[in-house]
Amino acid sequence: MSATGSATPSLPRRFRVTRYGLLLLAGYAVSVAVFGLVAAGKGADPLSVYRTTLLTLVDRGTLEQSLVRAVPIALAALAVAVPARAGLVNVGGEGQLIVGAVAATGVGVTIGARVPGPVSWLAMCGAGAAAGALWAGLSGVLRTRLGASEAVTTLLLNFVAADLMLYLIYQPWKDPNGSGQPQSRPLPHAAELPRMSGSQLGIGVLIAVAAVAVAWFLLQRTAWGFRLRAVGGNQEAARRSGLRVDRLLLSSMLVGGAFAGLGGALNLAGVETMLRPDITLGFGYVAFLASFLGRGHPVKAVGAAALFSAIALSGNGLQITDGLDGAIVNVLLALVVAVPLVIAKYRRQGP
């Protein structure tokens, strides 16, 4: 009797896992088909669109570009994933990326030509991480002290960060040799992150990989990560068990913001080399979707960020080869995110 009772639950669980995988495959197949129909509605050949997208994704140059582009997205995804472990919703990755880039610009332009390259890189990364942490920490303080929703405050702080950056590049930091364009002075060459030999990849990719490893270790292998999971599971129970819930909430926002700020610094020093209005290109919002697709797991969220980056870059090939607006890839991105939502709702309503 007991043997039968212990063996019975395992079969439905395996079945549910298999069914979920099949549903995902079917959902993504439908997404690809819908994307083809949208392309056909724009006057393009769906088969040509699929071929162009696939060839773009497997091209070495595009893969390297997508990895470089994925660095700020991946680190901003960590800024979402870490507080999510404590039950918080950080929608402020965009603003934290921006202030990280702003801080890195200030440090790089000021000392970049006066110190050796590695010193300036460390200083810019440190300044970016500190700025991102402080920016996210504002929402953390508002949540723990005033009970304000961190989802709302982080979102609003995105606009404040953008306004701060625009003020700086239109006024005190504007490049006098920039032909009137709103941009800061470029970083000295010594302050730019170098690229790997024979590749478009910069050392910022290696720093990002190390940051992902640190995030995974903190969440999965430390007492702090365990306490965050306890708080995210039930704050009241965690508080009654003696955990300092407010301190844990605030620390999760600080650590998450530091990752995003580091991403802004790496994007500035490794790709952009100057502060300008569209420096983030909405990376923070894409990162939020990537973290959702990765279910808050740091490695999965980073994998989703790399996928989103590659899909976004395929828009260039579609524009050149098939005559489509490059923004059409946003349809595919939306479908990729929508599939897990639809399947989750189906599973809740199903038997």
C-alpha positions as CSV (number, residue, x, y, z in Angstrom):
1,M,0.0,0.0,0.0
2,S,2.7,2.4,1.0
3,A,4.8,1.3,-2.0
4,T,1.9,2.0,-4.4
5,G,1.2,5.3,-2.7
6,S,4.8,6.5,-3.0
7,A,5.2,5.4,-6.6
8,T,1.9,6.9,-7.9
9,P,2.8,10.7,-7.6
10,S,6.0,10.3,-9.6
11,L,4.3,9.3,-12.8
12,P,2.0,12.4,-13.1
13,R,5.0,14.6,-12.3
14,R,7.1,13.2,-15.1
15,F,4.1,13.4,-17.4
16,R,3.6,17.0,-16.5
17,V,7.2,17.9,-17.2
18,T,7.0,16.1,-20.6
19,R,3.7,17.8,-21.4
20,Y,5.1,21.2,-20.5
21,G,8.1,20.6,-22.8
22,L,5.9,19.6,-25.7
23,L,3.6,22.6,-25.1
24,L,6.6,24.9,-25.2
25,L,7.8,23.4,-28.5
26,A,4.3,23.6,-30.0
27,G,4.0,27.2,-28.7
28,Y,7.2,28.3,-30.2
29,A,6.4,26.6,-33.5
30,V,3.1,28.6,-33.6
31,S,5.1,31.7,-32.8
32,V,7.4,31.2,-35.8
33,A,4.4,30.5,-38.0
34,V,2.7,33.7,-36.8
35,F,5.9,35.7,-37.4
36,G,6.0,34.4,-40.9
37,L,2.4,35.4,-41.5
38,V,3.2,38.9,-40.2
39,A,6.2,39.1,-42.6
40,A,4.0,37.9,-45.5
41,G,1.5,40.6,-44.6
42,K,4.3,43.1,-45.1
43,G,5.0,41.7,-48.6
44,A,8.0,39.5,-47.8
45,D,8.5,35.8,-48.5
46,P,8.2,33.9,-45.1
47,L,10.7,31.3,-46.2
48,S,13.2,34.0,-47.1
49,V,12.6,35.7,-43.8
50,Y,13.2,32.4,-41.9
51,R,16.4,31.8,-43.9
52,T,17.7,35.3,-43.4
53,T,17.0,35.1,-39.6
54,L,18.7,31.7,-39.3
55,L,21.7,32.7,-41.3
56,T,22.1,35.9,-39.3
57,L,21.9,34.0,-36.0
58,V,24.6,31.5,-37.0
59,D,27.0,34.0,-38.6
60,R,30.1,34.4,-36.5
61,G,30.3,38.2,-36.8
62,T,26.6,38.5,-35.8
63,L,27.1,36.1,-32.9
64,E,30.0,38.2,-31.6
65,Q,28.0,41.4,-32.0
66,S,25.0,39.8,-30.2
67,L,27.3,38.8,-27.3
68,V,28.6,42.3,-27.0
69,R,25.1,43.7,-27.1
70,A,23.9,41.1,-24.6
71,V,26.3,42.3,-21.9
72,P,24.2,45.3,-20.6
73,I,21.0,43.3,-21.1
74,A,22.3,40.3,-19.2
75,L,23.6,42.4,-16.3
76,A,20.3,44.4,-16.1
77,A,18.5,41.0,-16.1
78,L,20.5,40.1,-13.0
79,A,19.3,43.4,-11.5
80,V,15.8,42.0,-11.9
81,A,16.5,38.4,-10.9
82,V,18.3,39.2,-7.6
83,P,15.5,41.3,-6.0
84,A,12.9,38.9,-7.4
85,R,14.4,36.2,-5.2
86,A,13.2,38.3,-2.3
87,G,9.8,38.9,-3.9
88,L,10.6,42.4,-5.2
89,V,9.9,43.7,-8.7
90,N,12.7,45.8,-10.1
91,V,11.6,47.6,-13.2
92,G,14.4,50.1,-13.0
93,G,17.1,48.3,-15.0
94,E,17.0,51.0,-17.6
95,G,17.7,53.8,-15.2
96,Q,20.3,51.8,-13.4
97,L,22.1,51.2,-16.7
98,I,22.0,54.9,-17.4
99,V,23.4,56.1,-14.1
100,G,26.1,53.4,-14.4
101,A,27.1,54.8,-17.7
102,V,26.9,58.4,-16.4
103,A,29.2,57.6,-13.5
104,A,31.6,55.7,-15.7
105,T,31.7,58.6,-18.1
106,G,32.5,61.1,-15.4
107,V,35.3,58.9,-14.0
108,G,36.7,57.9,-17.5
109,V,36.8,61.4,-18.9
110,T,38.3,62.8,-15.7
111,I,41.1,60.3,-15.0
112,G,41.2,58.1,-18.1
113,A,44.2,59.8,-19.7
114,R,46.1,60.2,-16.4
115,V,46.3,56.6,-15.2
116,P,47.1,53.2,-16.8
117,G,44.3,51.5,-18.7
118,P,43.5,48.8,-16.1
119,V,43.2,51.4,-13.3
120,S,40.7,53.4,-15.3
121,W,38.7,50.3,-16.2
122,L,38.4,49.3,-12.6
123,A,37.5,52.8,-11.5
124,M,34.8,53.1,-14.2
125,C,33.4,49.7,-13.4
126,G,33.4,50.5,-9.6
127,A,31.8,53.8,-10.2
128,G,29.1,52.4,-12.4
129,A,28.3,49.6,-10.0
130,A,28.2,52.0,-7.1
131,A,25.9,54.4,-9.0
132,G,23.5,51.6,-10.0
133,A,23.4,50.3,-6.4
134,L,22.6,53.7,-5.0
135,W,19.9,54.3,-7.7
136,A,18.2,51.0,-6.9
137,G,18.8,51.6,-3.2
138,L,16.6,54.7,-3.4
139,S,13.6,52.4,-4.2
140,G,14.7,49.9,-1.6
141,V,14.6,52.6,1.1
142,L,11.3,53.9,-0.1
143,R,9.9,50.3,0.1
144,T,11.3,49.5,3.5
145,R,10.7,52.9,5.2
146,L,7.6,54.1,3.5
147,G,6.0,51.0,2.1
148,A,6.1,52.5,-1.4
149,S,5.9,49.9,-4.3
150,E,9.3,49.3,-5.7
151,A,7.8,48.4,-9.1
152,V,6.4,52.0,-9.3
153,T,9.4,53.8,-7.9
154,T,12.0,52.0,-10.0
155,L,10.0,52.7,-13.1
156,L,9.7,56.4,-12.3
157,L,13.4,56.6,-11.5
158,N,14.1,55.4,-15.1
159,F,12.7,58.7,-16.3
160,V,14.7,60.7,-13.7
161,A,17.9,59.0,-14.8
162,A,17.2,59.7,-18.4
163,D,16.6,63.4,-17.6
164,L,19.8,63.6,-15.6
165,M,21.8,62.2,-18.5
166,L,20.2,64.6,-21.0
167,Y,20.9,67.5,-18.7
168,L,24.6,66.5,-18.5
169,I,25.1,66.0,-22.2
170,Y,23.2,69.1,-23.2
171,Q,24.9,71.3,-20.7
172,P,28.0,70.8,-18.5
173,W,29.3,67.6,-20.2
174,K,28.5,68.5,-23.8
175,D,31.4,67.8,-26.2
176,P,32.5,71.2,-27.6
177,N,33.9,69.4,-30.6
178,G,30.7,67.3,-31.2
179,S,29.3,69.3,-34.1
180,G,26.4,70.4,-31.9
181,Q,25.3,66.9,-31.1
182,P,24.1,66.1,-27.6
183,Q,27.0,63.9,-26.4
184,S,29.8,63.9,-23.9
185,R,33.4,64.1,-24.7
186,P,34.7,60.6,-25.8
187,L,36.7,58.5,-23.4
188,P,40.5,58.7,-23.8
189,H,41.7,55.7,-25.8
190,A,43.5,54.3,-22.7
191,A,40.1,54.1,-20.9
192,E,38.4,52.1,-23.6
193,L,38.0,48.4,-22.9
194,P,40.2,46.4,-25.3
195,R,39.0,43.7,-27.6
196,M,40.2,40.1,-27.7
197,S,42.7,39.4,-30.5
198,G,41.0,38.7,-33.8
199,S,37.5,39.2,-32.4
200,Q,34.8,41.8,-31.9
201,L,34.5,40.6,-28.3
202,G,35.8,42.9,-25.6
203,I,36.9,42.0,-22.1
204,G,33.6,43.3,-21.0
205,V,32.1,40.0,-22.0
206,L,34.5,38.2,-19.7
207,I,33.6,40.6,-16.9
208,A,30.0,40.0,-17.5
209,V,30.5,36.2,-17.4
210,A,32.3,36.6,-14.0
211,A,29.4,38.7,-12.8
212,V,26.9,36.0,-13.7
213,A,29.0,33.5,-11.8
214,V,29.1,35.8,-8.8
215,A,25.3,36.3,-8.9
216,W,24.7,32.5,-9.2
217,F,27.0,31.8,-6.3
218,L,25.4,34.5,-4.1
219,L,21.8,33.2,-4.8
220,Q,22.5,29.5,-4.7
221,R,25.4,28.9,-2.4
222,T,25.3,31.5,0.4
223,A,23.3,32.0,3.5
224,W,22.3,35.4,2.2
225,G,20.7,33.8,-0.9
226,F,18.9,31.3,1.2
227,R,17.5,34.1,3.4
228,L,16.3,36.0,0.3
229,R,14.4,32.9,-0.8
230,A,12.8,32.7,2.7
231,V,11.8,36.3,2.5
232,G,10.4,35.9,-1.0
233,G,8.4,32.9,0.1
234,N,6.7,34.5,3.1
235,Q,7.9,37.8,4.5
236,E,5.8,37.5,7.7
237,A,7.1,34.0,8.4
238,A,10.6,35.1,7.7
239,R,10.2,38.1,10.1
240,R,8.8,35.9,12.9
241,S,11.7,33.5,12.5
242,G,14.1,36.3,13.3
243,L,15.3,37.4,9.8
244,R,15.9,41.1,9.2
245,V,13.5,41.4,6.4
246,D,13.9,45.1,5.6
247,R,17.7,44.7,5.5
248,L,17.5,41.8,3.2
249,L,15.1,43.6,0.9
250,L,17.3,46.6,0.7
251,S,20.5,44.5,0.2
252,S,18.8,42.7,-2.7
253,M,18.0,46.0,-4.4
254,L,21.6,47.3,-3.8
255,V,23.2,44.1,-5.3
256,G,20.8,44.0,-8.2
257,G,21.4,47.7,-9.0
258,A,25.1,47.2,-8.8
259,F,24.9,44.6,-11.5
260,A,22.9,46.9,-13.8
261,G,25.2,49.8,-13.1
262,L,28.2,47.6,-14.0
263,G,26.4,46.8,-17.2
264,G,26.0,50.4,-18.0
265,A,29.7,51.0,-17.4
266,L,30.8,48.1,-19.6
267,N,28.5,49.2,-22.4
268,L,30.0,52.7,-22.1
269,A,33.6,51.7,-21.9
270,G,33.5,48.7,-24.3
271,V,31.0,49.8,-27.0
272,E,29.8,53.4,-26.9
273,T,32.9,55.3,-25.6
274,M,30.7,58.4,-25.0
275,L,27.5,59.3,-23.4
276,R,24.6,60.0,-25.8
277,P,20.8,60.0,-25.6
278,D,20.1,56.5,-26.9
279,I,23.0,54.8,-25.2
280,T,20.8,52.1,-23.7
281,L,18.3,51.5,-26.5
282,G,15.7,50.2,-24.0
283,F,18.1,47.5,-22.8
284,G,16.6,47.7,-19.3
285,Y,13.1,46.8,-20.4
286,V,14.3,44.0,-22.6
287,A,16.3,42.7,-19.6
288,F,13.1,42.7,-17.5
289,L,11.5,40.4,-20.1
290,A,14.6,38.2,-20.2
291,S,14.5,37.8,-16.5
292,F,10.9,36.8,-16.7
293,L,11.6,34.3,-19.4
294,G,14.4,32.8,-17.3
295,R,12.0,32.7,-14.3
296,G,14.4,34.7,-12.2
297,H,17.2,32.2,-12.4
298,P,20.4,34.2,-13.1
299,V,21.9,31.8,-15.7
300,K,18.6,31.3,-17.5
301,A,17.9,35.0,-17.5
302,V,21.3,35.6,-19.0
303,G,20.6,33.0,-21.7
304,A,17.3,34.7,-22.5
305,A,19.2,38.0,-22.7
306,A,21.6,36.6,-25.3
307,L,18.7,35.1,-27.3
308,F,16.9,38.5,-27.3
309,S,20.1,40.2,-28.4
310,A,20.6,37.8,-31.3
311,I,17.0,38.2,-32.4
312,A,17.2,42.0,-32.2
313,L,20.3,42.0,-34.4
314,S,18.6,39.8,-37.0
315,G,16.5,42.8,-37.8
316,N,19.4,44.3,-39.7
317,G,19.5,41.3,-42.1
318,L,15.8,41.4,-42.6
319,Q,16.0,45.1,-43.5
320,I,18.7,44.6,-46.0
321,T,17.7,41.2,-47.6
322,D,13.9,41.2,-47.3
323,G,13.1,44.9,-47.3
324,L,11.4,44.8,-43.9
325,D,11.5,47.3,-41.1
326,G,14.0,46.0,-38.7
327,A,11.6,46.6,-35.9
328,I,9.5,43.6,-37.1
329,V,11.7,41.4,-34.8
330,N,9.9,43.0,-31.9
331,V,6.9,40.9,-33.0
332,L,9.0,37.7,-32.6
333,L,10.3,38.9,-29.2
334,A,6.8,39.5,-28.0
335,L,5.7,36.0,-29.2
336,V,8.7,34.4,-27.4
337,V,7.7,36.1,-24.2
338,A,4.0,35.4,-24.6
339,V,4.3,31.6,-25.1
340,P,5.2,30.8,-21.4
341,L,2.4,33.1,-20.2
342,V,-0.2,31.4,-22.3
343,I,1.0,27.9,-21.4
344,A,1.1,28.8,-17.7
345,K,-2.5,30.0,-17.9
346,Y,-3.5,26.8,-19.7
347,R,-1.8,24.6,-17.1
348,R,-3.6,26.5,-14.2
349,Q,-7.0,26.0,-15.9
350,G,-6.3,22.5,-17.1
351,P,-6.9,19.2,-15.3
